[in-house]
Amino acid sequence: MSETTADILLLTLGSFGILIALTVLGEILRARQSAHENNPMLDTYMTRVQSWWGMVAFIGGALLLGKPGVMVLFGFASFAALREFLTLTTKAQADHLSLALAFFVVLPLQYVFMGLGWTGLFTVFIPVYAFLFLPMVSALRGDPQRFLVRVAETQWALMIAVFSVSHVPALMSLEIAGYGDRSVLLIAFLVMVVQCADLLDFFFGRRIGRTRIAPGLSPKTWEGLLCGVLSAMVIGAMLAWITPFGVLGAALMAGVAALVGMFGNIVVAAIKRDRGVKDWSHLIPGQGGFVDQLDSVIFAAPIFYQLTKYFYT
Amino acid sequence: MKFLRQFAARIVGQSIRIFARAITAVRAEWKGIEPVPRQRVYFANHTSNADMPMIWSVLPPALRRSVRPVAAADYWLKNRLRAFVGPEVFNCVLVDRRPEVKDKPMDTIIAALDEGASLILFPEGNRNMTDDPLLPFKAGLYNMGIARPDVDLIPTWVANLTEIMPKGEIIPLPLICTVTFGEPIHVREGESKDDFLKRAADALLAQRPLVRP
């Protein structure tokens, strides 16, 4: 067993350990409250923990399988996210072909470019080529009603659900001197610090949060955010051994990723508010959707990727 | 042989359900009722041939076993495949809409209700090919509500199917289809047919998911 594989296994088992602790904690809290008392916060917490179980299992498994596993997992995540996003966007029958192209051509090609390591094309394919050509396909069908809204929203969906999501697996193809085949561990690092920051932001926000960041939009508070980012930096520093960043670098990278992720979460909340889908549970009952679950990771991924590429390759 | 056909029907049914989930990620929203076994008539909007399989797919197994879609005999008996899928996979209540036939559709439907089945019904009668959200309802829903007043009539909205597969397109888009179940309605004491049908249509329209354009 290679060192990388051993590290992935260790991280997965470690995460399972944390999840066992979190699950036991939730069950104790649940047992302590009376039967007909309803505690929505505890329910939110428990459903989140449940979906993390799935997430750790899937990501751990994919990382162990290596590149193909990661590509398939995040390709599917992109597909699910794009489907959720495009269900809510403005569209007309004139967009049918361009939307079909988005699902069945743009999305797979982005992952093919990622898999082949064509980083140049990978970076410009959606912001340049899809951006220019998909509106042409829509325009050829000759329906001008709300045209700019339609093409802009489709492009936004692609940027979030495909472009940004694909930057998580793309971390694997970064070639960092002296880091060897361990780039795959950057995925684990990013997902773990951002998700832990989310959990701790949620926890501290409920405990000591007072000042809403965006009132009427998101329950996030500045106090929760600060605690979340600081915890992410501590966790990042503790995970420095799986990164090429060094302890201080790992803390900073974790802090930036967590910060971007939290503001990304507010952006997603704004989109949902605008479309009148208020509940997390509106997309997939009990769990929220893919975008809800991964919004912070999605926003953090391109920034994390670019920073790593700029400073460490 | 009968056993084999039943087995095949179950396999086909499961395949349709999995296929519907994979293509449209179809999901149920239980807004006005709980997914519990109770005799109900789910009345739904009808824009596509996929409406009925969608509703059927989101029902939990216990409810799916006791539900029978009301469907046109001329469509489901057209060829041998349909004659297998309609009556045996979906367990359709087939009604013959031709005027010269002796069995009146309502008698068949009431008979199914009296056997304890729940129904899926499209009160518009035909597929809605217009831009209006609903066509005027036929009298069937009202007659049913008068004849069996205890049965809950559930407004059931199937959303997004027209965007998944608009008329004249070949490739379906894998968007999320939502089936929303509203609060039950009944025919009120002394309510006229037109009043009730209008109220039923409004109750159905109220189930449309609010997505601001």
Boltz contact constraints between the chains, C-beta under 6 A:
constraints:
  - contact:
      token1: [A, 83]
      token2: [B, 174]
      max_distance: 6.0
  - contact:
      token1: [A, 83]
      token2: [B, 176]
      max_distance: 6.0
  - contact:
      token1: [A, 87]
      token2: [B, 175]
      max_distance: 6.0
  - contact:
      token1: [A, 87]
      token2: [B, 176]
      max_distance: 6.0
  - contact:
      token1: [A, 88]
      token2: [B, 211]
      max_distance: 6.0
  - contact:
      token1: [A, 90]
      token2: [B, 213]
      max_distance: 6.0
  - contact:
      token1: [A, 93]
      token2: [B, 166]
      max_distance: 6.0
  - contact:
      token1: [A, 96]
      token2: [B, 166]
      max_distance: 6.0
  - contact:
      token1: [A, 96]
      token2: [B, 169]
      max_distance: 6.0
  - contact:
      token1: [A, 99]
      token2: [B, 173]
      max_distance: 6.0
  - contact:
      token1: [A, 100]
      token2: [B, 171]
      max_distance: 6.0
  - contact:
      token1: [A, 275]
      token2: [B, 211]
      max_distance: 6.0
  - contact:
      token1: [A, 275]
      token2: [B, 212]
      max_distance: 6.0
  - contact:
      token1: [A, 276]
      token2: [B, 210]
      max_distance: 6.0
  - contact:
      token1: [A, 276]
      token2: [B, 212]
      max_distance: 6.0
